Amino acid sequence: MPEWTKGADCKSVIRGFESHSGLSGFELYAVPLLRLRCSCRHDSMTRFSALSLAVKLAGLVALPMASLACGQVVMPGNDPAAGGAGRSLPAERRDVNYRGLDLSKVVVWTEAAGGYGTARGFHPVLARSGWKAFIKAVVQPEVDWLRMRSVENPRVLIHNPYGLERDASGKTGEYRFSQRALCAADPRTRYLADGLGEAIRPLVQSGVEVIVYFGSIPNDPALQLLQTPGGVAAFDRMCDEQIEEAVSAGASIAFDASNDLPAESAEWKFIERTAGRAKVYLEPRPHASRGQMFGYPIITQDAFWERSNPEKYPDSRWGARNSELSGEIIRFVQFPDPPAQGKDVGWNDTPANIAARLLAPAIRIQADGHTPTLTTTHLRQMDR
């Protein structure tokens, strides 16, 4: 839970919920038992007995069978402190509008692997402690914040779930589709080739859309299977194995660099078949000749969406026109907007400035009728 909620929220719970008028909404649930969990340090004024607590709660009826933590109610089995994840209900509901941004129309972007100095570039928490710890430390706080902001069904994207290959210079790169097989083949990381599905399933069951974003099928080692006898069946099995954990848990699947696959290709037929099992997202803007893609939701870098517009840039005439695409357009705010004045320092800025510089492009994207995806950590930290 956020540091700033500790103490005050718990005291307000113990002292009769006087600062939490929004708690009355919990009467919608109909299981009559709760337990109080608090990790705060309490002074003598906040010590209490089981009897006094019972008196405090006597006026509440039909409360959920849940734990009341400082600032949130945690449904049984989904207690983050016990290693779970899922529907942690904030104790105080607030406006879904955050400084002009509609949080119900935002996808939270998280990185399972990137430019970290770990094996296969895994996020340090994931590399050190595994999938459940990663969801608890990285994903769950964003979900809890969105629900506190009255977003009933948050959306979260997990990028590069099974790590990245190193390029010739040793830098992390190579967004391969067969990440899971490559992760399992590496003795340093094979323990992370399993566990994703189990970790995200409580989130999905609680109403969160989890989008698991895989690397590129074009140029993937799995394509070599197509050159062998029975290669199409082997290719399909290999591809299925990469996404099976995520699909079985109810996640959506995003395919990187999938915008120019012929309709008759084995790669596209696999994606089309996957769309029968899970919601599928493509990246980036489809080629003008790939009409079979025009109804799919699209994920693209915000800057590339603009630069690939064939109606604005002659060298982008390869792309489908905006008006031809009927699916949702999700635009990734990869970097904060440059400051209005002075040098662009990227992410090397104060949390408050970064939050403001992330908000500007996200609001602009929503004004276009599209969905922004971005890291929301700075927004959450500034939400006092």
C-alpha positions in Angstrom: 0.0 0.0 0.0 1.3 3.6 -0.5 3.3 5.0 2.3 1.1 8.1 2.5 -2.0 6.0 3.4 -0.4 4.4 6.4 -1.6 5.5 9.8 -4.3 7.9 8.8 -6.5 5.5 7.0 -6.1 2.8 9.6 -6.9 5.2 12.4 -10.0 6.4 10.6 -11.1 2.8 10.3 -10.6 2.2 14.0 -12.1 5.5 15.1 -15.4 4.9 13.5 -14.8 5.5 9.8 -15.3 9.2 10.2 -13.2 10.1 7.2 -14.5 7.4 4.9 -18.0 8.1 3.9 -17.4 6.0 0.8 -17.3 2.8 2.9 -21.1 2.6 2.8 -20.8 1.2 -0.7 -19.5 -2.1 0.8 -23.1 -2.9 1.9 -23.6 -4.2 -1.6 -21.7 -7.3 -0.6 -23.5 -10.0 1.4 -21.0 -12.0 3.4 -21.0 -11.0 7.1 -17.4 -11.4 8.2 -14.3 -9.4 8.1 -10.8 -9.4 9.7 -8.7 -6.3 10.3 -5.1 -6.4 9.1 -2.9 -3.4 9.7 0.8 -3.0 9.1 1.0 0.5 10.6 2.8 1.5 13.8 0.1 2.6 16.2 0.3 4.9 19.2 -1.6 4.3 22.4 -4.6 6.1 21.1 -5.1 3.5 18.3 -4.8 0.4 20.5 -8.0 -1.4 20.8 -9.6 -4.6 22.0 -11.6 -7.2 20.0 -14.6 -6.0 22.0 -14.2 -2.3 21.1 -13.7 -3.2 17.4 -16.9 -5.2 17.5 -18.7 -2.2 18.9 -17.2 0.0 16.2 -18.4 -2.4 13.5 -21.8 -3.2 15.0 -23.6 -0.8 12.8 -22.4 -2.2 9.6 -24.4 -5.1 8.0 -23.7 -7.4 5.2 -20.0 -6.6 4.9 -17.8 -8.7 2.7 -15.8 -11.6 4.0 -12.6 -9.6 3.6 -9.6 -8.1 5.3 -9.6 -4.4 5.9 -6.1 -3.1 5.3 -4.9 0.4 5.7 -6.6 2.1 2.8 -8.1 -1.0 1.1 -10.3 -4.0 1.4 -8.8 -7.2 0.2 -11.1 -10.0 -0.9 -10.2 -13.5 0.6 -7.6 -15.4 -1.4 -6.4 -12.2 -3.0 -4.5 -10.7 -0.1 -1.2 -9.2 -1.6 0.5 -9.6 1.8 -0.1 -13.4 1.5 1.4 -13.5 -2.0 -1.9 -13.2 -3.8 -3.2 -10.7 -6.4 -6.6 -9.7 -7.5 -9.5 -7.6 -6.4 -8.1 -5.3 -3.7 -10.9 -2.8 -3.1 -9.8 0.7 -2.0 -11.6 2.0 1.1 -12.2 5.4 -0.4 -13.6 5.8 -3.9 -12.5 8.9 -5.9 -13.2 10.5 -9.2 -12.2 8.5 -12.3 -11.1 11.8 -13.9 -7.4 12.5 -13.0 -6.4 16.1 -13.9 -8.3 15.9 -17.2 -7.4 12.2 -18.0 -10.2 9.6 -18.0 -8.5 6.7 -16.1 -11.2 4.3 -17.2 -9.8 4.7 -20.8 -6.2 4.0 -20.0 -4.1 0.8 -20.3 -1.3 0.6 -17.7 2.0 -0.3 -19.4 4.4 -2.6 -17.4 7.7 -4.2 -18.4 8.5 -7.7 -17.5 11.8 -7.4 -19.3 13.7 -4.5 -20.8 17.0 -2.7 -20.4 17.8 -4.2 -17.0 21.2 -5.7 -16.3 19.8 -9.1 -15.5 19.7 -12.4 -17.4 17.4 -11.8 -20.4 16.8 -8.3 -19.2 14.1 -9.4 -16.7 12.7 -6.8 -14.2 14.8 -7.2 -11.0 11.8 -8.2 -8.9 10.8 -10.8 -11.4 14.4 -12.1 -11.8 14.9 -12.2 -8.0 11.5 -13.4 -6.7 9.4 -14.8 -9.5 6.0 -14.0 -11.1 3.8 -13.6 -8.0 6.2 -11.2 -6.4 6.3 -9.2 -9.7 2.6 -8.9 -9.9 2.3 -7.9 -6.3 5.1 -5.3 -6.4 4.7 -3.9 -9.9 1.1 -4.6 -11.2 -1.1 -4.7 -8.2 -0.4 -1.2 -6.9 -1.5 0.3 -10.3 -4.7 -1.8 -10.3 -5.5 -0.8 -6.7 -5.0 2.9 -7.5 -7.2 2.7 -10.6 -9.9 1.0 -8.5 -9.6 3.6 -5.8 -10.2 6.0 -8.7 -13.4 4.2 -9.5 -12.1 2.2 -12.5 -14.1 -1.0 -12.2 -12.2 -3.0 -14.8 -8.6 -1.8 -15.1 -6.5 -2.8 -18.0 -2.8 -3.8 -17.7 -0.3 -4.7 -20.4 2.7 -6.9 -19.5 5.5 -6.3 -22.1 8.1 -9.1 -22.9 6.8 -11.7 -20.5 9.7 -14.2 -21.0 12.6 -11.9 -21.5 14.7 -10.6 -24.4 17.6 -11.8 -26.4 20.9 -9.9 -26.4 22.2 -8.5 -29.7 25.7 -8.7 -30.9 26.8 -5.8 -28.8 25.5 -7.4 -25.6 22.6 -5.0 -25.3 19.1 -6.2 -24.7 17.1 -6.3 -27.9 15.5 -8.8 -30.3 11.8 -8.9 -29.5 11.3 -12.6 -30.4 8.0 -14.3 -30.3 9.3 -17.6 -29.0 10.4 -16.0 -25.8 9.1 -18.7 -23.6 11.1 -21.5 -25.3 14.2 -19.3 -25.2 13.6 -18.5 -21.6 13.3 -22.2 -20.7 16.4 -23.1 -22.6 18.5 -20.6 -20.6 19.6 -22.3 -17.3 19.6 -18.8 -15.6 16.0 -18.1 -16.3 14.2 -21.4 -17.0 12.3 -21.0 -13.6 10.5 -18.0 -15.1 9.2 -19.9 -18.1 6.4 -21.1 -15.8 4.3 -19.2 -13.3 2.9 -16.3 -15.4 -0.5 -17.8 -15.8 -0.9 -18.7 -12.1 0.2 -15.2 -11.1 -2.2 -13.3 -13.4 -5.3 -15.5 -13.1 -6.6 -13.8 -9.9 -6.3 -10.4 -11.7 -8.3 -11.7 -14.7 -10.9 -13.3 -12.4 -11.3 -10.0 -10.6 -12.2 -8.2 -13.8 -8.8 -6.9 -14.9 -7.9 -7.2 -18.6 -4.3 -8.4 -18.7 -2.7 -8.0 -22.1 0.4 -10.1 -22.5 2.6 -8.6 -25.2 4.8 -11.0 -27.1 7.6 -10.3 -29.5 7.7 -10.6 -33.3 6.8 -13.7 -35.2 8.6 -12.5 -38.4 12.2 -13.6 -38.2 11.5 -15.8 -35.2 13.5 -19.1 -35.0 10.1 -21.0 -35.0 9.7 -20.1 -38.7 12.5 -22.5 -39.5 10.1 -25.3 -38.6 8.0 -24.4 -41.7 10.9 -25.7 -43.9 10.7 -29.2 -42.5 8.3 -32.1 -43.2 5.1 -31.6 -41.2 6.4 -28.1 -40.5 3.1 -26.3 -40.2 1.9 -28.5 -37.4 5.2 -28.2 -35.6 5.1 -24.4 -36.1 1.6 -24.2 -34.6 2.6 -26.3 -31.6 5.6 -24.1 -30.9 3.5 -21.0 -31.2 0.8 -22.4 -29.0 3.4 -23.3 -26.3 4.6 -19.7 -26.1 1.1 -18.2 -25.3 -0.5 -21.2 -23.5 0.0 -20.0 -19.9 -1.4 -16.5 -20.7 -4.4 -17.8 -22.8 -5.3 -20.4 -20.2 -5.4 -17.7 -17.5 -7.8 -15.6 -19.6 -5.3 -13.0 -20.8 -5.4 -11.1 -24.1 -2.5 -11.5 -26.4 -0.6 -8.8 -28.3 1.7 -9.6 -31.3 4.6 -7.3 -32.0 5.5 -6.4 -35.6 2.5 -8.3 -37.0 1.1 -5.6 -39.4 2.3 -7.1 -42.7 1.5 -10.8 -42.6 -0.2 -12.2 -45.7 -3.6 -13.6 -45.0 -2.5 -17.0 -46.4 0.7 -17.2 -44.3 1.2 -19.7 -41.4 1.9 -16.8 -39.1 -1.4 -15.0 -39.8 -3.4 -18.2 -39.6 -1.9 -18.8 -36.2 -2.9 -15.3 -35.0 -6.4 -15.8 -36.5 -6.8 -19.1 -34.7 -5.6 -17.4 -31.5 -8.3 -14.8 -31.9 -10.8 -17.6 -31.4 -9.3 -18.3 -28.0 -8.4 -14.9 -26.7 -8.7 -11.2 -27.5 -5.9 -10.4 -29.9 -4.0 -7.1 -30.5 -1.8 -6.3 -33.5 1.2 -3.9 -33.7 1.6 -1.3 -35.4 -0.6 0.3 -38.1 -1.5 -2.4 -40.7 -0.2 -2.2 -44.2 -2.8 -1.0 -46.7 -2.9 -4.3 -48.4 -3.7 -6.3 -45.2 -7.4 -5.7 -45.1 -7.9 -8.8 -42.9 -6.4 -6.8 -40.0 -8.5 -3.7 -40.2 -11.0 -4.7 -37.6 -8.5 -5.8 -35.0 -7.4 -3.5 -32.1 -4.0 -1.9 -32.8 -1.2 -1.1 -30.4 1.4 1.4 -31.7 3.9 3.9 -30.4 2.3 7.3 -30.2 4.9 8.9 -32.3 4.8 6.2 -34.9 1.0 6.4 -35.2 1.4 10.0 -36.3 4.5 9.4 -38.5 2.9 6.4 -40.3 -0.2 8.3 -41.3 -0.4 8.0 -45.1 -2.6 11.0 -45.4 0.1 13.2 -43.9 3.4 11.7 -45.0 4.0 10.5 -48.6 6.6 8.0 -47.5 3.9 6.3 -45.3 1.6 5.4 -48.1 2.2 1.8 -47.3 -0.1 2.2 -44.3 -3.8 1.9 -43.9 -5.7 5.1 -43.5 -7.1 6.0 -40.1 -10.7 5.8 -41.5 -10.2 2.2 -42.6 -9.4 0.9 -39.2 -12.4 0.0 -37.1 -10.7 -1.5 -34.0 -9.5 0.3 -30.9 -6.3 2.2 -31.4 -4.0 2.1 -28.3 -1.1 4.5 -28.5 2.0 3.9 -26.3 3.3 7.0 -24.5 6.9 5.8 -24.5 8.5 9.0 -23.3 7.2 12.0 -21.4 6.5 15.1 -23.5 9.5 17.5 -23.7 9.3 20.3 -21.2 7.7 23.6 -22.4 11.0 25.3 -21.8 14.6 24.2 -21.3 16.4 21.0 -22.1 14.6 17.7 -22.6 15.8 15.6 -19.7 13.6 12.6 -20.5 13.0 10.5 -17.4 15.6 12.4 -15.4 13.2 14.8 -13.9 11.2 15.2 -10.7 8.2 12.8 -10.3 5.8 15.7 -10.4 7.2 17.0 -13.7 7.3 13.5 -15.2 3.6 13.0 -14.2 2.7 16.3 -15.8 4.7 15.5 -19.0 3.0 12.0 -19.3 -0.4 13.5 -18.7 -0.2 15.9 -21.7 0.2 13.2 -24.4 -2.3 10.9 -22.7 -5.0 13.6 -22.7 -4.2 14.4 -26.3 -4.6 10.8 -27.3 -8.0 10.5 -25.6 -9.0 13.7 -27.4 -8.4 11.8 -30.7 -10.8 9.1 -29.5 -8.0 6.7 -28.9 -6.7 4.9 -25.8 -3.3 5.8 -24.2 -1.1 3.2 -22.7 1.6 4.4 -20.3 3.4 3.7 -17.1 1.1 5.2 -14.4 3.5 5.0 -11.4 4.3 8.7 -11.5 0.7 9.6 -11.7 -0.2 7.4 -8.8 2.6 8.8 -6.7 1.5 12.3 -7.3 -2.1 11.5 -6.5 -2.3 12.9 -3.0 
